[in-house]
Amino acid sequence: MDPQWDDMKVFLAVAREASLSGAGRILKMDPATVGRRVARFENALETPLFVKSPQGYALSAAGDRLLSHAEDAEQAMRAAKEALSGPSETLAGQIRIGAPDGSANYLLPQVCTQIGADNPDLDIQIVALPRVINLSRREADMAITVSAPTAAHLKVQKICDYKLHLAASRHFLREVPPITSVEDLKQHKLVGYIPDMIFDRELDYLNEIGLERVALASNSVSVQLRLVTQGTALCVAHDFTLPFHRPLRKVLPDKISLTRSFYLVQHHGDQRSERLNRFAEALSNGLRDEVARLEGLT
């Protein structure tokens, strides 16, 4: 029996989810059906593709060799579907973006609303997670990151730089002695990331400016800023978030100023997709303009 494309899709889902139940949720199939389809595919190829254990389904050596070819086939099928549907002035279908908390909360809502208004048949999904989005598992079609990954199968484009400064509430600054130096900061509570949950070295702001203790911490940018608006602490804040938190003011802007960058990451194979390329261009331009607009308000 020759292998079927439908079985290849099942193989990809199990490889990405490492379980029949996880693949079943993605494929909207019963796990037992997924298991039968995997067995059928293995029989057709005359080789085991997974090593089964109580912990789940791990790729065998043969499965690992097949994975990149299966992903190429998946991308080719997507490109063929787009080619058959013909060119269109507007985008359609579903596109999922993975993004860190800061950009997902403060930039993407405005940018994606505008893209959606320009493309009424397009469904945009924003996945905001405090970790790196796994494109190999197809958690998203593309991702925004704060450092450039180096994996060969990924296409990485820099979007723009953005600024960060120390910030505190007006109430806090009225109640404490004037803060005139970095040394003065050691007398006050600081809000930051939970140290062992910093998923990218570019987010380790406090260590960069020589401050270690984090009295109040969260893995969410928006929670950190809400903590600071309570008026008892300071944090390092993205400049583009400050227009949304009017009680906050920059502190020591001439002494503490950080620059970071946003990158857009896609599968290399997705370069064949006109639809994804057009969306990526609109997303990058929108983010670049929105960062400039919001930073101009601070």
C-alpha positions as YAML, in Angstrom:
chain: A
units: angstrom
residues:
- id: 1
  name: MET
  ca: [0.00, 0.00, 0.00]
- id: 2
  name: ASP
  ca: [1.38, 3.41, -0.97]
- id: 3
  name: PRO
  ca: [1.60, 6.12, 1.72]
- id: 4
  name: GLN
  ca: [-1.20, 8.72, 1.59]
- id: 5
  name: TRP
  ca: [-0.94, 12.51, 2.12]
- id: 6
  name: ASP
  ca: [-3.68, 12.33, 4.76]
- id: 7
  name: ASP
  ca: [-1.53, 9.90, 6.75]
- id: 8
  name: MET
  ca: [1.41, 12.28, 6.40]
- id: 9
  name: LYS
  ca: [-0.71, 14.99, 8.07]
- id: 10
  name: VAL
  ca: [-1.43, 12.60, 10.94]
- id: 11
  name: PHE
  ca: [2.29, 11.82, 11.24]
- id: 12
  name: LEU
  ca: [3.08, 15.54, 11.47]
- id: 13
  name: ALA
  ca: [0.48, 16.15, 14.16]
- id: 14
  name: VAL
  ca: [1.74, 13.26, 16.32]
- id: 15
  name: ALA
  ca: [5.36, 14.35, 15.81]
- id: 16
  name: ARG
  ca: [4.51, 17.89, 16.95]
- id: 17
  name: GLU
  ca: [2.27, 16.95, 19.88]
- id: 18
  name: ALA
  ca: [4.19, 13.82, 20.95]
- id: 19
  name: SER
  ca: [0.89, 12.10, 21.81]
- id: 20
  name: LEU
  ca: [-2.19, 10.61, 20.15]
- id: 21
  name: SER
  ca: [-4.54, 12.71, 22.27]
- id: 22
  name: GLY
  ca: [-2.72, 15.96, 21.44]
- id: 23
  name: ALA
  ca: [-2.70, 15.11, 17.74]
- id: 24
  name: GLY
  ca: [-6.38, 14.17, 17.97]
- id: 25
  name: ARG
  ca: [-7.25, 17.62, 19.30]
- id: 26
  name: ILE
  ca: [-5.42, 19.26, 16.40]
- id: 27
  name: LEU
  ca: [-6.92, 16.95, 13.78]
- id: 28
  name: LYS
  ca: [-10.37, 16.70, 15.43]
- id: 29
  name: MET
  ca: [-10.05, 12.92, 15.51]
- id: 30
  name: ASP
  ca: [-10.46, 10.27, 18.18]
- id: 31
  name: PRO
  ca: [-7.02, 9.23, 19.58]
- id: 32
  name: ALA
  ca: [-7.71, 5.60, 18.65]
- id: 33
  name: THR
  ca: [-8.27, 6.66, 15.05]
- id: 34
  name: VAL
  ca: [-5.03, 8.62, 15.12]
- id: 35
  name: GLY
  ca: [-3.22, 5.53, 16.40]
- id: 36
  name: ARG
  ca: [-4.64, 3.38, 13.57]
- id: 37
  name: ARG
  ca: [-3.61, 5.96, 11.00]
- id: 38
  name: VAL
  ca: [-0.07, 6.06, 12.38]
- id: 39
  name: ALA
  ca: [0.12, 2.26, 12.25]
- id: 40
  name: ARG
  ca: [-1.18, 2.29, 8.65]
- id: 41
  name: PHE
  ca: [1.43, 4.86, 7.65]
- id: 42
  name: GLU
  ca: [4.22, 2.86, 9.31]
- id: 43
  name: ASN
  ca: [3.06, -0.29, 7.52]
- id: 44
  name: ALA
  ca: [3.00, 1.53, 4.18]
- id: 45
  name: LEU
  ca: [6.56, 2.76, 4.73]
- id: 46
  name: GLU
  ca: [7.65, -0.55, 6.27]
- id: 47
  name: THR
  ca: [9.42, 1.20, 9.16]
- id: 48
  name: PRO
  ca: [8.52, 2.38, 12.68]
- id: 49
  name: LEU
  ca: [8.25, 6.18, 12.84]
- id: 50
  name: PHE
  ca: [7.73, 6.53, 16.60]
- id: 51
  name: VAL
  ca: [9.04, 5.05, 19.81]
- id: 52
  name: LYS
  ca: [6.02, 4.54, 22.08]
- id: 53
  name: SER
  ca: [6.30, 4.87, 25.85]
- id: 54
  name: PRO
  ca: [4.10, 5.89, 28.81]
- id: 55
  name: GLN
  ca: [5.48, 9.42, 28.29]
- id: 56
  name: GLY
  ca: [4.14, 9.61, 24.74]
- id: 57
  name: TYR
  ca: [5.27, 9.24, 21.15]
- id: 58
  name: ALA
  ca: [8.89, 10.17, 20.37]
- id: 59
  name: LEU
  ca: [10.25, 10.15, 16.83]
- id: 60
  name: SER
  ca: [12.34, 7.16, 15.86]
- id: 61
  name: ALA
  ca: [15.48, 7.67, 13.78]
- id: 62
  name: ALA
  ca: [13.41, 7.03, 10.64]
- id: 63
  name: GLY
  ca: [10.68, 9.40, 11.82]
- id: 64
  name: ASP
  ca: [13.23, 12.10, 12.48]
- id: 65
  name: ARG
  ca: [14.57, 11.72, 8.93]
- id: 66
  name: LEU
  ca: [11.05, 11.88, 7.52]
- id: 67
  name: LEU
  ca: [10.01, 14.99, 9.47]
- id: 68
  name: SER
  ca: [11.68, 17.64, 7.30]
- id: 69
  name: HIS
  ca: [10.34, 16.00, 4.12]
- id: 70
  name: ALA
  ca: [6.83, 15.92, 5.62]
- id: 71
  name: GLU
  ca: [7.07, 19.62, 6.50]
- id: 72
  name: ASP
  ca: [8.25, 20.38, 2.95]
- id: 73
  name: ALA
  ca: [5.26, 18.47, 1.59]
- id: 74
  name: GLU
  ca: [2.92, 20.37, 3.92]
- id: 75
  name: GLN
  ca: [4.29, 23.72, 2.76]
- id: 76
  name: ALA
  ca: [4.08, 22.63, -0.90]
- id: 77
  name: MET
  ca: [0.42, 21.68, -0.43]
- id: 78
  name: ARG
  ca: [-0.31, 25.09, 1.10]
- id: 79
  name: ALA
  ca: [1.44, 26.86, -1.77]
- id: 80
  name: ALA
  ca: [-0.47, 24.75, -4.32]
- id: 81
  name: LYS
  ca: [-3.79, 25.59, -2.65]
- id: 82
  name: GLU
  ca: [-2.95, 29.30, -2.81]
- id: 83
  name: ALA
  ca: [-1.93, 29.02, -6.47]
- id: 84
  name: LEU
  ca: [-5.21, 27.33, -7.37]
- id: 85
  name: SER
  ca: [-7.28, 29.95, -5.57]
- id: 86
  name: GLY
  ca: [-5.64, 32.66, -7.69]
- id: 87
  name: PRO
  ca: [-4.38, 36.12, -6.73]
- id: 88
  name: SER
  ca: [-6.60, 38.40, -4.67]
- id: 89
  name: GLU
  ca: [-6.49, 42.05, -3.67]
- id: 90
  name: THR
  ca: [-7.19, 41.11, -0.06]
- id: 91
  name: LEU
  ca: [-6.04, 38.33, 2.26]
- id: 92
  name: ALA
  ca: [-8.31, 35.54, 3.47]
- id: 93
  name: GLY
  ca: [-8.24, 32.49, 5.68]
- id: 94
  name: GLN
  ca: [-6.62, 32.12, 9.10]
- id: 95
  name: ILE
  ca: [-3.17, 33.35, 10.18]
- id: 96
  name: ARG
  ca: [-1.80, 32.81, 13.68]
- id: 97
  name: ILE
  ca: [0.91, 35.02, 15.20]
- id: 98
  name: GLY
  ca: [2.97, 34.07, 18.25]
- id: 99
  name: ALA
  ca: [4.26, 37.00, 20.29]
- id: 100
  name: PRO
  ca: [5.77, 37.86, 23.68]
- id: 101
  name: ASP
  ca: [3.53, 39.50, 26.25]
- id: 102
  name: GLY
  ca: [4.60, 43.12, 25.68]
- id: 103
  name: SER
  ca: [4.01, 43.27, 21.94]
- id: 104
  name: ALA
  ca: [0.90, 41.08, 22.17]
- id: 105
  name: ASN
  ca: [-0.75, 43.42, 24.69]
- id: 106
  name: TYR
  ca: [0.38, 46.84, 23.56]
- id: 107
  name: LEU
  ca: [1.13, 46.66, 19.82]
- id: 108
  name: LEU
  ca: [-0.62, 43.80, 18.06]
- id: 109
  name: PRO
  ca: [-4.22, 44.77, 18.97]
- id: 110
  name: GLN
  ca: [-3.93, 48.06, 17.04]
- id: 111
  name: VAL
  ca: [-1.87, 46.64, 14.18]
- id: 112
  name: CYS
  ca: [-4.00, 43.52, 13.67]
- id: 113
  name: THR
  ca: [-7.24, 45.48, 13.91]
- id: 114
  name: GLN
  ca: [-6.10, 47.63, 11.00]
- id: 115
  name: ILE
  ca: [-4.93, 44.63, 8.94]
- id: 116
  name: GLY
  ca: [-8.26, 42.94, 9.64]
- id: 117
  name: ALA
  ca: [-10.17, 46.05, 8.55]
- id: 118
  name: ASP
  ca: [-8.23, 46.06, 5.27]
- id: 119
  name: ASN
  ca: [-8.84, 42.31, 4.78]
- id: 120
  name: PRO
  ca: [-12.38, 41.45, 5.96]
- id: 121
  name: ASP
  ca: [-12.09, 37.76, 5.01]
- id: 122
  name: LEU
  ca: [-8.94, 37.28, 7.09]
- id: 123
  name: ASP
  ca: [-9.05, 35.65, 10.55]
- id: 124
  name: ILE
  ca: [-6.08, 36.73, 12.73]
- id: 125
  name: GLN
  ca: [-5.17, 34.83, 15.91]
- id: 126
  name: ILE
  ca: [-2.68, 36.24, 18.46]
- id: 127
  name: VAL
  ca: [-0.95, 33.69, 20.71]
- id: 128
  name: ALA
  ca: [0.57, 35.52, 23.70]
- id: 129
  name: LEU
  ca: [2.88, 33.21, 25.64]
- id: 130
  name: PRO
  ca: [5.71, 33.96, 28.13]
- id: 131
  name: ARG
  ca: [8.09, 31.72, 26.18]
- id: 132
  name: VAL
  ca: [9.49, 31.21, 22.70]
- id: 133
  name: ILE
  ca: [6.81, 30.09, 20.22]
- id: 134
  name: ASN
  ca: [7.65, 26.74, 18.61]
- id: 135
  name: LEU
  ca: [7.15, 27.18, 14.87]
- id: 136
  name: SER
  ca: [8.32, 23.63, 14.16]
- id: 137
  name: ARG
  ca: [5.27, 22.36, 16.04]
- id: 138
  name: ARG
  ca: [3.13, 24.85, 14.08]
- id: 139
  name: GLU
  ca: [2.02, 26.65, 17.22]
- id: 140
  name: ALA
  ca: [1.84, 29.67, 14.91]
- id: 141
  name: ASP
  ca: [2.41, 30.62, 11.28]
- id: 142
  name: MET
  ca: [4.94, 33.25, 12.31]
- id: 143
  name: ALA
  ca: [6.34, 34.70, 15.50]
- id: 144
  name: ILE
  ca: [7.62, 37.97, 16.90]
- id: 145
  name: THR
  ca: [10.75, 37.56, 19.03]
- id: 146
  name: VAL
  ca: [13.15, 39.82, 20.92]
- id: 147
  name: SER
  ca: [16.27, 37.98, 19.76]
- id: 148
  name: ALA
  ca: [17.11, 36.44, 16.40]
- id: 149
  name: PRO
  ca: [17.00, 32.61, 16.38]
- id: 150
  name: THR
  ca: [19.76, 30.88, 14.43]
- id: 151
  name: ALA
  ca: [18.06, 27.64, 13.30]
- id: 152
  name: ALA
  ca: [18.66, 27.02, 9.60]
- id: 153
  name: HIS
  ca: [15.01, 26.23, 8.84]
- id: 154
  name: LEU
  ca: [13.84, 29.67, 10.01]
- id: 155
  name: LYS
  ca: [13.67, 32.95, 8.09]
- id: 156
  name: VAL
  ca: [14.41, 35.90, 10.38]
- id: 157
  name: GLN
  ca: [13.81, 39.58, 9.57]
- id: 158
  name: LYS
  ca: [14.45, 42.50, 11.90]
- id: 159
  name: ILE
  ca: [11.34, 44.65, 12.31]
- id: 160
  name: CYS
  ca: [12.58, 47.60, 14.41]
- id: 161
  name: ASP
  ca: [14.32, 48.74, 17.58]
- id: 162
  name: TYR
  ca: [12.41, 49.88, 20.66]
- id: 163
  name: LYS
  ca: [13.38, 51.71, 23.84]
- id: 164
  name: LEU
  ca: [12.99, 50.91, 27.53]
- id: 165
  name: HIS
  ca: [13.41, 53.16, 30.56]
- id: 166
  name: LEU
  ca: [13.00, 52.91, 34.30]
- id: 167
  name: ALA
  ca: [9.51, 54.02, 35.33]
- id: 168
  name: ALA
  ca: [7.52, 54.75, 38.49]
- id: 169
  name: SER
  ca: [4.16, 56.28, 39.34]
- id: 170
  name: ARG
  ca: [3.76, 60.00, 39.97]
- id: 171
  name: HIS
  ca: [2.47, 59.20, 43.47]
- id: 172
  name: PHE
  ca: [5.60, 57.17, 44.25]
- id: 173
  name: LEU
  ca: [7.90, 59.91, 43.00]
- id: 174
  name: ARG
  ca: [6.10, 62.52, 45.14]
- id: 175
  name: GLU
  ca: [6.46, 60.40, 48.29]
- id: 176
  name: VAL
  ca: [10.15, 59.45, 48.10]
- id: 177
  name: PRO
  ca: [13.34, 61.57, 48.14]
- id: 178
  name: PRO
  ca: [14.53, 62.65, 44.68]
- id: 179
  name: ILE
  ca: [16.14, 59.81, 42.71]
- id: 180
  name: THR
  ca: [19.25, 61.26, 41.12]
- id: 181
  name: SER
  ca: [21.54, 58.25, 40.63]
- id: 182
  name: VAL
  ca: [21.50, 54.51, 40.01]
- id: 183
  name: GLU
  ca: [22.77, 54.08, 43.56]
- id: 184
  name: ASP
  ca: [19.55, 55.66, 44.88]
- id: 185
  name: LEU
  ca: [17.54, 52.82, 43.33]
- id: 186
  name: LYS
  ca: [18.91, 50.35, 45.88]
- id: 187
  name: GLN
  ca: [16.72, 52.03, 48.51]
- id: 188
  name: HIS
  ca: [13.51, 51.13, 46.67]
- id: 189
  name: LYS
  ca: [11.54, 48.06, 45.66]
- id: 190
  name: LEU
  ca: [11.83, 46.91, 42.06]
- id: 191
  name: VAL
  ca: [9.36, 45.02, 39.89]
- id: 192
  name: GLY
  ca: [10.68, 42.65, 37.23]
- id: 193
  name: TYR
  ca: [10.51, 39.21, 35.67]
- id: 194
  name: ILE
  ca: [10.54, 36.08, 37.80]
- id: 195
  name: PRO
  ca: [14.27, 35.27, 37.52]
- id: 196
  name: ASP
  ca: [13.98, 31.56, 36.67]
- id: 197
  name: MET
  ca: [11.22, 32.26, 34.11]
- id: 198
  name: ILE
  ca: [13.19, 34.71, 31.95]
- id: 199
  name: PHE
  ca: [12.99, 32.84, 28.63]
- id: 200
  name: ASP
  ca: [15.24, 35.18, 26.63]
- id: 201
  name: ARG
  ca: [18.45, 36.84, 27.83]
- id: 202
  name: GLU
  ca: [17.31, 40.09, 26.20]
- id: 203
  name: LEU
  ca: [14.63, 40.34, 28.93]
- id: 204
  name: ASP
  ca: [17.13, 40.37, 31.79]
- id: 205
  name: TYR
  ca: [16.92, 44.16, 32.15]
- id: 206
  name: LEU
  ca: [17.65, 44.60, 35.85]
- id: 207
  name: ASN
  ca: [20.82, 42.53, 35.77]
- id: 208
  name: GLU
  ca: [22.07, 44.68, 32.89]
- id: 209
  name: ILE
  ca: [21.79, 47.86, 34.97]
- id: 210
  name: GLY
  ca: [23.36, 46.24, 38.04]
- id: 211
  name: LEU
  ca: [20.23, 45.65, 40.12]
- id: 212
  name: GLU
  ca: [19.60, 42.16, 41.43]
- id: 213
  name: ARG
  ca: [16.76, 41.97, 43.95]
- id: 214
  name: VAL
  ca: [13.22, 41.79, 42.55]
- id: 215
  name: ALA
  ca: [10.75, 42.45, 45.36]
- id: 216
  name: LEU
  ca: [7.67, 42.01, 43.16]
- id: 217
  name: ALA
  ca: [7.80, 39.81, 40.08]
- id: 218
  name: SER
  ca: [5.67, 38.48, 37.24]
- id: 219
  name: ASN
  ca: [6.27, 36.77, 33.90]
- id: 220
  name: SER
  ca: [3.80, 39.26, 32.37]
- id: 221
  name: VAL
  ca: [4.72, 42.79, 31.28]
- id: 222
  name: SER
  ca: [1.19, 44.06, 31.85]
- id: 223
  name: VAL
  ca: [1.13, 42.65, 35.40]
- id: 224
  name: GLN
  ca: [4.49, 44.28, 36.14]
- id: 225
  name: LEU
  ca: [3.15, 47.65, 35.02]
- id: 226
  name: ARG
  ca: [-0.02, 47.21, 37.07]
- id: 227
  name: LEU
  ca: [2.15, 46.50, 40.10]
- id: 228
  name: VAL
  ca: [4.11, 49.70, 39.54]
- id: 229
  name: THR
  ca: [0.95, 51.80, 39.22]
- id: 230
  name: GLN
  ca: [0.17, 50.81, 42.85]
- id: 231
  name: GLY
  ca: [2.80, 53.39, 43.80]
- id: 232
  name: THR
  ca: [5.28, 51.37, 45.84]
- id: 233
  name: ALA
  ca: [7.98, 50.31, 43.34]
- id: 234
  name: LEU
  ca: [9.80, 50.93, 40.05]
- id: 235
  name: CYS
  ca: [10.30, 48.78, 36.94]
- id: 236
  name: VAL
  ca: [11.96, 48.81, 33.54]
- id: 237
  name: ALA
  ca: [9.16, 49.61, 31.07]
- id: 238
  name: HIS
  ca: [8.90, 49.59, 27.30]
- id: 239
  name: ASP
  ca: [8.41, 53.17, 26.15]
- id: 240
  name: PHE
  ca: [5.54, 52.03, 23.92]
- id: 241
  name: THR
  ca: [3.59, 50.87, 27.00]
- id: 242
  name: LEU
  ca: [3.69, 54.20, 28.84]
- id: 243
  name: PRO
  ca: [0.85, 55.92, 26.90]
- id: 244
  name: PHE
  ca: [-1.42, 53.15, 28.26]
- id: 245
  name: HIS
  ca: [-0.34, 53.82, 31.86]
- id: 246
  name: ARG
  ca: [-0.58, 57.57, 32.29]
- id: 247
  name: PRO
  ca: [0.32, 57.59, 36.02]
- id: 248
  name: LEU
  ca: [3.82, 56.34, 35.16]
- id: 249
  name: ARG
  ca: [6.82, 58.56, 34.52]
- id: 250
  name: LYS
  ca: [10.35, 57.84, 33.32]
- id: 251
  name: VAL
  ca: [13.05, 57.82, 36.01]
- id: 252
  name: LEU
  ca: [16.71, 58.67, 35.31]
- id: 253
  name: PRO
  ca: [16.14, 58.66, 31.53]
- id: 254
  name: ASP
  ca: [19.53, 60.28, 30.93]
- id: 255
  name: LYS
  ca: [21.31, 57.53, 32.92]
- id: 256
  name: ILE
  ca: [19.29, 54.39, 32.20]
- id: 257
  name: SER
  ca: [18.15, 53.74, 28.62]
- id: 258
  name: LEU
  ca: [17.96, 50.29, 27.01]
- id: 259
  name: THR
  ca: [17.45, 49.37, 23.36]
- id: 260
  name: ARG
  ca: [16.02, 46.07, 22.18]
- id: 261
  name: SER
  ca: [14.73, 44.80, 18.82]
- id: 262
  name: PHE
  ca: [11.74, 42.93, 17.45]
- id: 263
  name: TYR
  ca: [12.24, 40.20, 14.83]
- id: 264
  name: LEU
  ca: [9.73, 38.43, 12.62]
- id: 265
  name: VAL
  ca: [10.39, 34.70, 12.35]
- id: 266
  name: GLN
  ca: [8.88, 32.34, 9.77]
- id: 267
  name: HIS
  ca: [9.54, 28.89, 8.35]
- id: 268
  name: HIS
  ca: [11.91, 29.14, 5.38]
- id: 269
  name: GLY
  ca: [9.52, 27.04, 3.33]
- id: 270
  name: ASP
  ca: [6.72, 29.54, 3.88]
- id: 271
  name: GLN
  ca: [8.54, 32.00, 1.61]
- id: 272
  name: ARG
  ca: [6.63, 30.31, -1.22]
- id: 273
  name: SER
  ca: [3.35, 31.52, 0.25]
- id: 274
  name: GLU
  ca: [2.31, 34.85, -1.25]
- id: 275
  name: ARG
  ca: [-0.43, 35.14, 1.37]
- id: 276
  name: LEU
  ca: [1.94, 34.78, 4.33]
- id: 277
  name: ASN
  ca: [4.52, 37.06, 2.71]
- id: 278
  name: ARG
  ca: [1.95, 39.81, 2.18]
- id: 279
  name: PHE
  ca: [0.71, 39.46, 5.74]
- id: 280
  name: ALA
  ca: [4.27, 39.49, 7.11]
- id: 281
  name: GLU
  ca: [4.98, 42.72, 5.23]
- id: 282
  name: ALA
  ca: [1.81, 44.36, 6.54]
- id: 283
  name: LEU
  ca: [2.55, 43.17, 10.07]
- id: 284
  name: SER
  ca: [6.15, 44.43, 10.02]
- id: 285
  name: ASN
  ca: [5.19, 47.82, 8.62]
- id: 286
  name: GLY
  ca: [2.35, 48.15, 11.11]
- id: 287
  name: LEU
  ca: [4.53, 47.26, 14.09]
- id: 288
  name: ARG
  ca: [7.26, 49.64, 12.98]
- id: 289
  name: ASP
  ca: [4.79, 52.51, 12.64]
- id: 290
  name: GLU
  ca: [3.01, 51.73, 15.93]
- id: 291
  name: VAL
  ca: [6.25, 51.61, 17.95]
- id: 292
  name: ALA
  ca: [7.27, 54.98, 16.47]
- id: 293
  name: ARG
  ca: [3.85, 56.48, 17.18]
- id: 294
  name: LEU
  ca: [3.67, 55.32, 20.80]
- id: 295
  name: GLU
  ca: [7.29, 56.20, 21.60]
- id: 296
  name: GLY
  ca: [6.60, 59.66, 20.21]
- id: 297
  name: LEU
  ca: [3.91, 60.13, 22.87]
- id: 298
  name: THR
  ca: [6.27, 59.52, 25.82]
...
